[in-house]
Amino acid sequence: MAEEKRLPVSPMSLTAVSRPSGINRAVVDGAVQPVGYRLDWQDVPVLVKGFRRMVRSNEFDVCEMAATTYLVAKEHGAEFTALPIFLVRGFHHGAIMRLDGGPIDHPKQLEGRSVGVNRGYTVTTGVWARAVLRDEYGVDLSRITWVLSGDEHVASYQPPANVVAAPAGRTLPSMVASGELAAAIGVPAGEGLVPLIHDPVEAGLASLRRTGVYPINHLLVVRDELLAGHTDLAPALFEAFAEAKRRYLAAGPSELDRRVAEITGADPVPFGLEANRHVLQALVGAALSQHILTRPPVLEELFAGNTVSLSA
């Protein structure tokens, strides 16, 4: 009897959104693929619009997402779950911009004034930057009026009373220049704007030495329906992104990641829950104190169950 021939099984195609960077480039470029799956990268030139589409319509199978957006989305019933794959990190001391030569030259002077925030109040950069103001400079965040240039990705989220919208047709840099705003978070330098915190890179590294926290900005989420129906998917994605990260580190990481590694004596950009528990606890604590979350989540419940013990 002739042996039956088995046809090769084609990998399952998944729509995916992520911005290529050193840490994930090998996956986005297709040099590394998750076993059994093929990532079909969608053209979303402005990454934050991808976050919004995922939050509001669960549009993609796999999607990079800002960390605080994810925390808020989960509290509001999002039908996707993160993997402990952390794609973007950075310090946020340089995100707070003031008018060069203006009257504000110390964070405590922001109290009693208005400060702009690029896009929404829950934007992760804003959360980390406000944590810097509070924890490192003793700023009372409740004594500042936060002026937003946009709305929230999670439409059902309601910000605290000291959060307002910028006037229609106005930009945050122009409002800083006119003195209507004492500073703004998340706007670029230039147009007369400079960082409020002197030598922000060194300030960030000094914070790392004190706290051990290299802030996480972005992670990866997957639709719950897929995770439930394909139990091998989350580990396959984790290993593919882990391999991309290993290639990034072997080729030579960014100058900032290199300096973080010198300070910590460890992988500067680890994947996995345990290696990042202290960073995630710091972010959750900041989100709670800033009235972004109403209750502390259980960290293990934020990640796909079969990835909680993985590390890379």
NUMI-790046 format. One line per 4 residues: for each residue x, y, z of N, C-alpha, C. Coordinates in nm, 2 decimals, padded with zeros to 4 digits. Layout:
<pts>
X:Y:Z:X:Y:Z:X:Y:Z; ...;
</pts>
This chain:
<pts>
00.09:-00.12:00.00:00.00:00.00:00.00:00.09:00.12:00.00; 00.06:00.21:-00.09:00.15:00.33:-00.10:00.13:00.42:00.02; 00.24:00.47:00.07:00.24:00.56:00.19:00.17:00.69:00.15; 00.08:00.73:00.24:00.00:00.85:00.22:00.09:00.98:00.24;
00.09:01.06:00.14:00.17:01.19:00.15:00.09:01.29:00.23; 00.16:01.36:00.32:00.10:01.47:00.39:00.14:01.60:00.34; 00.04:01.69:00.31:00.07:01.82:00.25:00.12:01.91:00.37; 00.22:01.99:00.34:00.27:02.08:00.44:00.16:02.18:00.49;
00.16:02.21:00.62:00.06:02.29:00.68:00.11:02.44:00.66; 00.02:02.52:00.60:00.06:02.66:00.59:00.05:02.73:00.72; 00.14:02.82:00.76:00.13:02.89:00.88:00.01:02.98:00.88; -00.05:03.00:01.00:-00.17:03.09:01.01:-00.13:03.23:01.00;
-00.20:03.31:00.92:-00.16:03.45:00.90:-00.23:03.54:01.01; -00.16:03.63:01.07:-00.21:03.72:01.17:-00.19:03.86:01.13; -00.29:03.95:01.14:-00.26:04.09:01.12:-00.19:04.15:01.24; -00.09:04.23:01.21:00.00:04.28:01.32:00.04:04.42:01.29;
00.06:04.50:01.40:00.10:04.63:01.39:00.21:04.65:01.49; 00.32:04.71:01.45:00.43:04.75:01.54:00.53:04.84:01.46; 00.59:04.93:01.53:00.69:05.01:01.47:00.83:04.95:01.47; 00.89:04.93:01.36:01.02:04.86:01.37:01.13:04.95:01.44;
01.20:04.88:01.53:01.31:04.94:01.60:01.41:04.83:01.62; 01.52:04.87:01.69:01.63:04.77:01.70:01.58:04.64:01.77; 01.50:04.65:01.87:01.46:04.54:01.95:01.37:04.44:01.88; 01.29:04.49:01.79:01.19:04.40:01.72:01.21:04.39:01.57;
01.32:04.45:01.52:01.33:04.47:01.37:01.34:04.33:01.30; 01.40:04.23:01.36:01.41:04.10:01.29:01.28:04.04:01.28; 01.18:04.06:01.36:01.05:04.01:01.35:00.97:04.09:01.24; 00.98:04.22:01.25:00.90:04.31:01.16:00.96:04.29:01.02;
01.09:04.27:01.00:01.15:04.25:00.87:01.12:04.11:00.82; 01.07:04.02:00.90:01.04:03.88:00.86:01.16:03.79:00.87; 01.27:03.83:00.92:01.39:03.74:00.94:01.36:03.64:01.05; 01.27:03.67:01.14:01.23:03.58:01.24:01.08:03.57:01.24;
01.02:03.45:01.24:00.88:03.43:01.24:00.84:03.34:01.36; 00.72:03.37:01.42:00.68:03.28:01.53:00.64:03.14:01.46; 00.68:03.04:01.53:00.66:02.90:01.47:00.51:02.88:01.46; 00.47:02.84:01.33:00.33:02.81:01.30:00.25:02.93:01.26;
00.31:03.05:01.26:00.23:03.17:01.23:00.31:03.26:01.14; 00.24:03.34:01.06:00.30:03.44:00.98:00.23:03.58:01.01; 00.32:03.67:01.04:00.27:03.80:01.08:00.26:03.89:00.95; 00.13:03.94:00.93:00.10:04.02:00.82:00.10:04.16:00.86;
00.21:04.24:00.84:00.22:04.37:00.90:00.14:04.47:00.83; 00.06:04.54:00.90:-00.03:04.64:00.85:00.03:04.78:00.84; -00.01:04.85:00.74:00.05:04.99:00.72:-00.03:05.09:00.80; 00.03:05.12:00.92:-00.02:05.22:01.01:00.09:05.32:01.04;
00.11:05.42:00.95:00.22:05.51:00.96:00.23:05.58:01.10; 00.12:05.62:01.16:00.12:05.68:01.29:00.08:05.58:01.39; 00.18:05.53:01.47:00.16:05.41:01.55:00.05:05.44:01.66; 00.04:05.56:01.71:-00.07:05.58:01.81:-00.21:05.56:01.75;
-00.22:05.58:01.62:-00.35:05.56:01.56:-00.38:05.41:01.56; -00.28:05.33:01.55:-00.30:05.18:01.57:-00.34:05.14:01.71; -00.28:05.21:01.81:-00.33:05.18:01.95:-00.48:05.21:01.96; -00.52:05.33:01.90:-00.66:05.37:01.91:-00.75:05.27:01.84;
-00.71:05.23:01.72:-00.80:05.13:01.65:-00.81:05.00:01.72; -00.70:04.96:01.78:-00.71:04.83:01.86:-00.79:04.85:01.98; -00.78:04.96:02.06:-00.86:04.98:02.18:-01.01:04.99:02.15; -01.04:05.06:02.04:-01.18:05.09:02.01:-01.25:04.99:01.93;
-01.18:04.91:01.85:-01.25:04.81:01.76:-01.18:04.67:01.76; -01.08:04.65:01.84:-01.01:04.52:01.85:-00.97:04.48:01.71; -00.91:04.57:01.63:-00.90:04.56:01.49:-00.79:04.46:01.44; -00.69:04.45:01.52:-00.57:04.37:01.48:-00.56:04.24:01.56;
-00.49:04.14:01.51:-00.46:04.02:01.59:-00.36:04.04:01.69; -00.25:04.11:01.65:-00.13:04.14:01.73:-00.10:04.29:01.72; -00.08:04.36:01.83:-00.06:04.50:01.82:00.03:04.55:01.93; 00.13:04.63:01.89:00.21:04.71:01.99:00.11:04.81:02.06;
00.14:04.84:02.18:00.05:04.93:02.25:00.12:05.00:02.37; 00.09:05.13:02.39:00.14:05.20:02.50:00.10:05.13:02.63; 00.19:05.13:02.73:00.16:05.05:02.85:00.04:05.10:02.93; 00.04:05.23:02.95:-00.08:05.28:03.03:-00.21:05.27:02.96;
-00.20:05.29:02.82:-00.32:05.27:02.74:-00.38:05.13:02.77; -00.28:05.03:02.77:-00.32:04.89:02.80:-00.39:04.88:02.94; -00.32:04.94:03.04:-00.38:04.92:03.18:-00.52:04.98:03.18; -00.54:05.10:03.12:-00.68:05.16:03.12:-00.77:05.07:03.04;
-00.73:05.03:02.93:-00.82:04.94:02.84:-00.86:04.82:02.92; -00.77:04.75:02.99:-00.81:04.63:03.06:-00.91:04.66:03.17; -00.89:04.77:03.24:-00.98:04.81:03.35:-01.12:04.83:03.29; -01.13:04.88:03.16:-01.25:04.91:03.10:-01.30:04.79:03.01;
-01.25:04.67:03.03:-01.31:04.56:02.96:-01.25:04.52:02.83; -01.13:04.56:02.79:-01.07:04.53:02.66:-01.06:04.38:02.64; -01.08:04.33:02.52:-01.08:04.19:02.48:-00.95:04.15:02.42; -00.84:04.20:02.47:-00.71:04.16:02.43:-00.62:04.16:02.56;
-00.51:04.08:02.55:-00.42:04.06:02.66:-00.28:04.08:02.62; -00.20:04.13:02.71:-00.06:04.15:02.68:00.03:04.03:02.70; 00.14:04.03:02.63:00.24:03.93:02.65:00.36:04.01:02.72; 00.44:03.95:02.80:00.55:04.03:02.87:00.67:04.06:02.78;
00.63:04.12:02.67:00.73:04.16:02.56:00.73:04.31:02.56; 00.84:04.38:02.60:00.84:04.52:02.62:00.93:04.58:02.52; 00.86:04.66:02.43:00.93:04.70:02.30:00.99:04.84:02.31; 00.95:04.92:02.40:01.00:05.06:02.41:01.02:05.09:02.55;
01.14:05.15:02.58:01.17:05.20:02.72:01.23:05.33:02.70; 01.23:05.41:02.81:01.30:05.53:02.81:01.28:05.61:02.94; 01.37:05.71:02.96:01.35:05.80:03.08:01.27:05.92:03.03; 01.20:05.98:03.12:01.11:06.09:03.08:01.14:06.22:03.14;
01.26:06.24:03.19:01.30:06.36:03.25:01.31:06.47:03.14; 01.34:06.43:03.02:01.35:06.53:02.91:01.21:06.56:02.84; 01.11:06.50:02.88:00.98:06.52:02.82:00.90:06.64:02.86; 00.95:06.71:02.97:00.88:06.82:03.02:00.95:06.95:02.97;
00.89:07.02:02.88:00.95:07.13:02.81:00.90:07.27:02.87; 00.99:07.36:02.88:00.96:07.50:02.92:01.01:07.60:02.82; 00.97:07.72:02.84:01.02:07.83:02.75:01.16:07.87:02.78; 01.25:07.86:02.69:01.39:07.90:02.71:01.39:08.05:02.75;
01.45:08.08:02.87:01.46:08.22:02.91:01.33:08.26:02.98; 01.23:08.17:03.00:01.11:08.21:03.06:01.12:08.21:03.21; 01.01:08.23:03.28:01.01:08.24:03.43:01.02:08.11:03.50; 00.99:08.00:03.43:00.99:07.87:03.50:01.12:07.80:03.48;
01.19:07.77:03.59:01.32:07.70:03.58:01.33:07.59:03.68; 01.23:07.56:03.76:01.23:07.45:03.85:01.09:07.38:03.86; 01.09:07.25:03.87:00.96:07.18:03.87:00.86:07.23:03.97; 00.90:07.27:04.09:00.81:07.31:04.20:00.73:07.44:04.15;
00.79:07.51:04.06:00.72:07.63:04.01:00.60:07.60:03.92; 00.58:07.48:03.89:00.46:07.44:03.81:00.34:07.44:03.90; 00.35:07.43:04.03:00.23:07.42:04.11:00.15:07.55:04.10; 00.02:07.54:04.09:-00.06:07.66:04.08:-00.07:07.71:03.94;
-00.02:07.64:03.84:-00.02:07.68:03.70:-00.08:07.57:03.61; -00.08:07.60:03.49:-00.13:07.51:03.39:-00.01:07.45:03.31; -00.02:07.32:03.28:00.09:07.24:03.21:00.02:07.16:03.10; 00.07:07.17:02.98:00.02:07.10:02.87:00.06:06.95:02.87;
-00.02:06.87:02.81:00.01:06.73:02.79:-00.03:06.69:02.65; 00.07:06.64:02.57:00.04:06.60:02.43:-00.05:06.49:02.43; -00.16:06.50:02.35:-00.27:06.40:02.34:-00.34:06.39:02.47; -00.35:06.27:02.52:-00.44:06.24:02.64:-00.37:06.24:02.77;
-00.45:06.25:02.88:-00.40:06.24:03.01:-00.33:06.11:03.04; -00.38:06.00:02.98:-00.33:05.87:03.01:-00.21:05.83:02.92; -00.17:05.92:02.84:-00.05:05.89:02.76:00.07:05.85:02.85; 00.14:05.74:02.82:00.24:05.68:02.91:00.35:05.77:02.94;
00.40:05.85:02.84:00.50:05.95:02.86:00.46:06.05:02.97; 00.33:06.09:02.96:00.28:06.19:03.06:00.28:06.13:03.20; 00.24:06.00:03.21:00.23:05.93:03.34:00.37:05.92:03.40; 00.46:05.88:03.33:00.60:05.87:03.38:00.66:06.01:03.41;
00.63:06.10:03.33:00.69:06.24:03.35:00.63:06.30:03.48; 00.50:06.28:03.50:00.43:06.33:03.62:00.49:06.26:03.74; 00.52:06.13:03.73:00.58:06.06:03.84:00.71:06.11:03.87; 00.79:06.15:03.77:00.92:06.22:03.80:00.90:06.35:03.88;
00.80:06.43:03.84:00.78:06.56:03.90:00.74:06.53:04.05; 00.65:06.43:04.07:00.61:06.41:04.21:00.72:06.34:04.30; 00.78:06.23:04.24:00.87:06.15:04.32:01.01:06.21:04.34; 01.05:06.28:04.24:01.19:06.33:04.25:01.20:06.48:04.28;
01.09:06.55:04.26:01.10:06.70:04.28:00.99:06.75:04.38; 00.91:06.65:04.43:00.81:06.69:04.53:00.70:06.77:04.48; 00.66:06.77:04.36:00.56:06.85:04.30:00.42:06.79:04.34; 00.33:06.87:04.39:00.19:06.83:04.42:00.12:06.84:04.28;
00.09:06.72:04.23:00.03:06.72:04.09:-00.11:06.77:04.10; -00.18:06.76:04.21:-00.32:06.81:04.22:-00.33:06.96:04.21; -00.21:07.03:04.23:-00.22:07.17:04.22:-00.18:07.23:04.08; -00.18:07.14:03.99:-00.16:07.18:03.85:-00.28:07.15:03.77;
-00.32:07.24:03.67:-00.42:07.21:03.57:-00.35:07.15:03.45; -00.40:07.03:03.41:-00.33:06.96:03.30:-00.42:06.99:03.17; -00.35:07.04:03.07:-00.42:07.09:02.95:-00.39:06.99:02.84; -00.49:06.93:02.78:-00.47:06.82:02.68:-00.48:06.88:02.54;
-00.40:06.82:02.45:-00.41:06.86:02.31:-00.50:06.76:02.23; -00.54:06.65:02.30:-00.62:06.55:02.23:-00.71:06.48:02.33; -00.77:06.37:02.28:-00.86:06.30:02.37:-00.80:06.16:02.41; -00.87:06.08:02.48:-00.82:05.95:02.53:-00.85:05.84:02.43;
-00.75:05.75:02.42:-00.78:05.63:02.34:-00.90:05.55:02.39; -00.90:05.53:02.52:-01.01:05.46:02.59:-01.13:05.56:02.61; -01.23:05.56:02.53:-01.33:05.67:02.53:-01.41:05.67:02.66; -01.42:05.56:02.73:-01.50:05.56:02.85:-01.42:05.61:02.97;
-01.29:05.63:02.96:-01.22:05.69:03.07:-01.25:05.83:03.10; -01.27:05.87:03.22:-01.30:06.00:03.26:-01.19:06.06:03.35; -01.12:06.16:03.30:-01.00:06.21:03.38:-01.05:06.29:03.50; -00.96:06.32:03.59:-00.99:06.40:03.71:-01.03:06.54:03.68;
-01.08:06.62:03.77:-01.14:06.75:03.75:-01.03:06.85:03.71; -00.91:06.83:03.74:-00.80:06.93:03.71:-00.74:06.90:03.57; -00.81:06.83:03.49:-00.77:06.80:03.35:-00.87:06.86:03.25; -00.82:06.95:03.16:-00.91:07.02:03.07:-00.85:07.01:02.93;
-00.93:07.04:02.83:-00.89:07.04:02.69:-00.83:07.18:02.66; -00.73:07.18:02.57:-00.68:07.30:02.52:-00.78:07.37:02.43; -00.78:07.50:02.42:-00.87:07.57:02.33:-00.86:07.52:02.19; -00.97:07.52:02.12:-00.97:07.47:01.98:-00.87:07.56:01.89;
-00.79:07.50:01.81:-00.71:07.57:01.72:-00.57:07.61:01.78; -00.55:07.59:01.91:-00.43:07.62:01.97:-00.34:07.51:01.98; -00.21:07.53:01.98:-00.11:07.42:02.00:-00.04:07.44:02.13; 00.01:07.34:02.19:00.08:07.35:02.32:00.20:07.43:02.31;
00.29:07.42:02.21:00.41:07.50:02.21:00.38:07.65:02.20; 00.27:07.69:02.13:00.24:07.83:02.12:00.18:07.88:02.25; 00.12:07.79:02.33:00.06:07.83:02.46:00.17:07.84:02.56; 00.28:07.76:02.55:00.40:07.78:02.64:00.46:07.91:02.60;
00.48:07.94:02.47:00.55:08.06:02.43:00.47:08.19:02.48; 00.34:08.18:02.48:00.26:08.30:02.52:00.25:08.31:02.67; 00.30:08.21:02.75:00.28:08.21:02.89:00.16:08.16:02.95; 00.07:08.11:02.86:-00.06:08.05:02.90:-00.03:07.92:02.97;
00.07:07.85:02.93:00.11:07.72:02.99:00.25:07.74:03.05; 00.28:07.69:03.17:00.41:07.70:03.23:00.51:07.60:03.17; 00.45:07.49:03.11:00.54:07.39:03.05:00.44:07.30:02.97; 00.50:07.20:02.90:00.42:07.10:02.83:00.50:06.97:02.82;
00.43:06.86:02.84:00.49:06.73:02.84:00.46:06.67:02.70; 00.57:06.61:02.64:00.55:06.53:02.52:00.56:06.61:02.39; 00.60:06.74:02.40:00.61:06.82:02.28:00.76:06.82:02.24; 00.80:06.84:02.12:00.94:06.84:02.08:01.01:06.97:02.13;
01.14:06.96:02.14:01.22:07.07:02.17:01.23:07.16:02.04; 01.27:07.28:02.06:01.27:07.37:01.94:01.16:07.47:01.96; 01.15:07.57:01.87:01.05:07.68:01.88:01.06:07.74:02.02; 01.19:07.75:02.07:01.21:07.82:02.19:01.19:07.73:02.32;
01.16:07.60:02.30:01.14:07.51:02.41:01.26:07.43:02.44; 01.29:07.42:02.57:01.40:07.34:02.62:01.35:07.26:02.74; 01.42:07.15:02.77:01.38:07.07:02.89:01.38:07.14:03.02; 01.28:07.12:03.10:01.27:07.19:03.23:01.38:07.13:03.32;
01.40:07.00:03.31:01.50:06.93:03.40:01.64:06.94:03.33; 01.74:06.99:03.40:01.87:07.01:03.34:01.93:06.87:03.32; 02.00:06.86:03.20:02.07:06.73:03.16:01.99:06.61:03.19; 01.88:06.60:03.11:01.78:06.50:03.14:01.83:06.35:03.13;
01.92:06.33:03.04:01.97:06.19:03.02:02.04:06.15:03.15; 02.13:06.24:03.20:02.20:06.20:03.33:02.10:06.19:03.44; 02.00:06.28:03.44:01.90:06.27:03.55:01.82:06.14:03.54; 01.79:06.09:03.42:01.73:05.96:03.41:01.82:05.85:03.46;
01.94:05.85:03.42:02.03:05.75:03.47:02.06:05.75:03.62; 02.06:05.87:03.68:02.07:05.88:03.82:01.94:05.82:03.89; 01.83:05.84:03.83:01.70:05.78:03.88:01.71:05.63:03.88; 01.77:05.58:03.77:01.79:05.43:03.75:01.88:05.38:03.87;
01.98:05.45:03.90:02.07:05.41:04.01:02.00:05.40:04.14; 01.91:05.49:04.16:01.84:05.50:04.29:01.73:05.40:04.30; 01.65:05.37:04.19:01.53:05.30:04.19:01.54:05.16:04.12; 01.63:05.15:04.03:01.64:05.03:03.94:01.53:05.02:03.84;
01.46:05.13:03.81:01.35:05.14:03.72:01.40:05.20:03.58; 01.39:05.12:03.48:01.41:05.17:03.34:01.27:05.16:03.28; 01.20:05.28:03.27:01.06:05.28:03.24:01.02:05.21:03.11; 00.91:05.13:03.12:00.85:05.07:03.00:00.75:05.16:02.94;
00.75:05.18:02.81:00.65:05.26:02.74:00.55:05.17:02.66; 00.61:05.07:02.59:00.52:04.99:02.50:00.54:04.84:02.53; 00.43:04.77:02.51:00.43:04.62:02.51:00.35:04.57:02.39; 00.32:04.44:02.40:00.25:04.37:02.28:00.12:04.31:02.33;
00.01:04.33:02.26:-00.11:04.27:02.30:-00.16:04.18:02.19; -00.25:04.08:02.22:-00.31:03.98:02.13:-00.45:03.97:02.16; -00.54:03.96:02.06:-00.68:03.94:02.08:-00.71:03.81:02.16; -00.80:03.83:02.26:-00.83:03.72:02.35:-00.88:03.60:02.28;
-00.96:03.62:02.18:-01.02:03.51:02.10:-00.91:03.42:02.04; -00.80:03.48:01.99:-00.69:03.40:01.94:-00.62:03.33:02.05; -00.59:03.40:02.16:-00.52:03.33:02.27:-00.59:03.21:02.32; -00.73:03.22:02.33:-00.81:03.11:02.38:-00.81:02.99:02.28;
-00.81:03.02:02.15:-00.82:02.92:02.05:-00.69:02.86:02.00; -00.58:02.92:02.03:-00.45:02.88:01.99:-00.35:02.89:02.10; -00.34:02.78:02.18:-00.26:02.79:02.30:-00.11:02.80:02.28; -00.07:02.77:02.15:00.07:02.78:02.12:00.11:02.92:02.07;
00.01:03.00:02.05:00.04:03.13:01.99:00.12:03.22:02.08; 00.08:03.24:02.20:00.16:03.34:02.29:00.30:03.29:02.31; 00.33:03.17:02.34:00.47:03.13:02.35:00.55:03.14:02.22; 00.48:03.12:02.11:00.55:03.13:01.98:00.59:03.28:01.96;
00.50:03.37:01.99:00.53:03.51:01.97:00.64:03.55:02.06; 00.63:03.51:02.19:00.73:03.54:02.29:00.87:03.50:02.24; 00.88:03.38:02.19:01.01:03.33:02.15:01.06:03.41:02.02; 00.97:03.44:01.93:01.01:03.51:01.81:01.07:03.65:01.85;
00.99:03.72:01.93:01.04:03.85:01.97:01.17:03.85:02.06; 01.18:03.74:02.14:01.30:03.72:02.22:01.42:03.70:02.13; 01.40:03.62:02.02:01.51:03.60:01.93:01.55:03.73:01.86; 01.45:03.81:01.83:01.48:03.94:01.77:01.56:04.03:01.87;
01.52:04.03:01.99:01.59:04.10:02.10:01.73:04.06:02.11; 01.75:03.93:02.11:01.89:03.87:02.12:01.98:03.92:02.01; 01.92:03.92:01.89:02.00:03.97:01.77:02.03:04.12:01.79; 01.94:04.19:01.84:01.96:04.34:01.86:02.08:04.36:01.96;
02.07:04.29:02.07:02.18:04.30:02.17:02.31:04.26:02.12; 02.31:04.15:02.04:02.44:04.10:01.99:02.50:04.19:01.89; 02.42:04.26:01.81:02.47:04.36:01.71:02.51:04.49:01.77; 02.48:04.51:01.90:02.52:04.64:01.96:02.39:04.72:01.99;
02.35:04.74:02.12:02.23:04.81:02.15:02.25:04.96:02.14; 02.15:05.04:02.16:02.16:05.18:02.15:02.25:05.23:02.27; 02.29:05.36:02.26:02.38:05.41:02.36:02.31:05.41:02.49; 02.18:05.44:02.50:02.11:05.45:02.62:02.10:05.31:02.68;
02.06:05.21:02.60:02.06:05.07:02.65:02.19:05.02:02.70; 02.30:05.06:02.63:02.43:05.02:02.67:02.47:05.08:02.81; 02.43:05.21:02.83:02.46:05.27:02.96:02.37:05.21:03.07; 02.25:05.17:03.04:02.16:05.11:03.14:02.23:04.97:03.18;
02.28:04.90:03.08:02.34:04.77:03.11:02.47:04.79:03.20; 02.54:04.90:03.17:02.66:04.92:03.26:02.62:04.95:03.40; 02.51:05.02:03.42:02.47:05.05:03.56:02.41:04.93:03.63; 02.33:04.85:03.56:02.26:04.74:03.62:02.34:04.61:03.62;
02.43:04.60:03.53:02.51:04.48:03.51:02.42:04.36:03.46; 02.32:04.40:03.39:02.22:04.29:03.34:02.17:04.33:03.21; 02.09:04.25:03.15:02.02:04.28:03.02:01.94:04.41:03.04; 01.96:04.51:02.96:01.89:04.63:02.99:01.74:04.63:02.95;
01.70:04.53:02.86:01.57:04.53:02.81:01.51:04.39:02.83; 01.50:04.34:02.95:01.45:04.20:02.97:01.30:04.19:02.93; 01.27:04.07:02.88:01.13:04.03:02.87:01.09:03.94:02.98; 00.96:03.93:03.01:00.92:03.84:03.12:00.86:03.92:03.23;
00.77:03.87:03.31:00.70:03.94:03.42:00.80:03.96:03.53; 00.87:03.86:03.58:00.95:03.87:03.70:01.06:03.97:03.69; 01.13:03.97:03.58:01.24:04.07:03.56:01.19:04.21:03.55; 01.06:04.23:03.53:01.00:04.36:03.51:00.89:04.40:03.62;
00.88:04.31:03.72:00.78:04.33:03.82:00.79:04.47:03.88; 00.91:04.51:03.92:00.93:04.63:03.99:00.90:04.75:03.90; 00.93:04.74:03.77:00.89:04.85:03.68:00.74:04.86:03.66; 00.68:04.75:03.65:00.53:04.75:03.63:00.46:04.80:03.76;
00.51:04.76:03.87:00.46:04.81:04.00:00.47:04.96:04.01; 00.58:05.02:03.96:00.60:05.16:03.96:00.50:05.23:03.87; 00.48:05.17:03.75:00.39:05.23:03.66:00.24:05.22:03.71; 00.21:05.11:03.77:00.07:05.10:03.83:00.05:05.20:03.94;
00.16:05.21:04.02:00.15:05.30:04.14:00.13:05.45:04.09; 00.20:05.48:03.98:00.18:05.62:03.93:00.04:05.64:03.87; -00.01:05.53:03.80:-00.14:05.54:03.74:-00.25:05.55:03.85; -00.23:05.48:03.96:-00.33:05.49:04.07:-00.32:05.63:04.13;
-00.20:05.68:04.16:-00.19:05.81:04.23:-00.24:05.93:04.14; -00.24:05.91:04.01:-00.28:06.01:03.91:-00.42:05.99:03.87; -00.50:05.90:03.94:-00.64:05.88:03.91:-00.66:05.83:03.77; -00.57:05.75:03.72:-00.59:05.69:03.59:-00.65:05.55:03.60;
-00.61:05.48:03.71:-00.67:05.35:03.74:-00.75:05.37:03.87; -00.85:05.29:03.89:-00.93:05.30:04.01:-00.90:05.19:04.11; -00.83:05.09:04.07:-00.79:04.98:04.16:-00.66:04.92:04.10; -00.58:04.86:04.19:-00.45:04.80:04.14:-00.48:04.66:04.07;
-00.44:04.64:03.95:-00.46:04.51:03.89:-00.36:04.41:03.95; -00.40:04.28:03.94:-00.30:04.17:03.97:-00.21:04.16:03.85; -00.08:04.17:03.87:00.01:04.18:03.75:00.00:04.05:03.67; -00.01:03.93:03.74:-00.02:03.81:03.66:-00.14:03.80:03.57;
-00.25:03.87:03.61:-00.37:03.87:03.53:-00.36:03.96:03.41; -00.26:04.04:03.40:-00.24:04.14:03.29:-00.18:04.07:03.17; -00.12:03.95:03.19:-00.05:03.88:03.08:-00.11:03.74:03.05; -00.09:03.70:02.93:-00.14:03.56:02.89:-00.08:03.46:02.99;
-00.17:03.37:03.04:-00.13:03.28:03.14:-00.01:03.20:03.11; 00.00:03.15:02.99:00.12:03.06:02.95:00.24:03.14:02.92; 00.24:03.27:02.94:00.37:03.35:02.93:00.42:03.41:03.06; 00.34:03.39:03.17:00.38:03.45:03.29:00.51:03.40:03.35;
00.54:03.28:03.32:00.67:03.22:03.37:00.78:03.23:03.27; 00.76:03.29:03.15:00.86:03.29:03.05:00.96:03.41:03.08; 01.08:03.40:03.03:01.18:03.51:03.05:01.27:03.50:02.93; 01.33:03.62:02.90:01.43:03.62:02.79:01.50:03.75:02.80;
</pts>
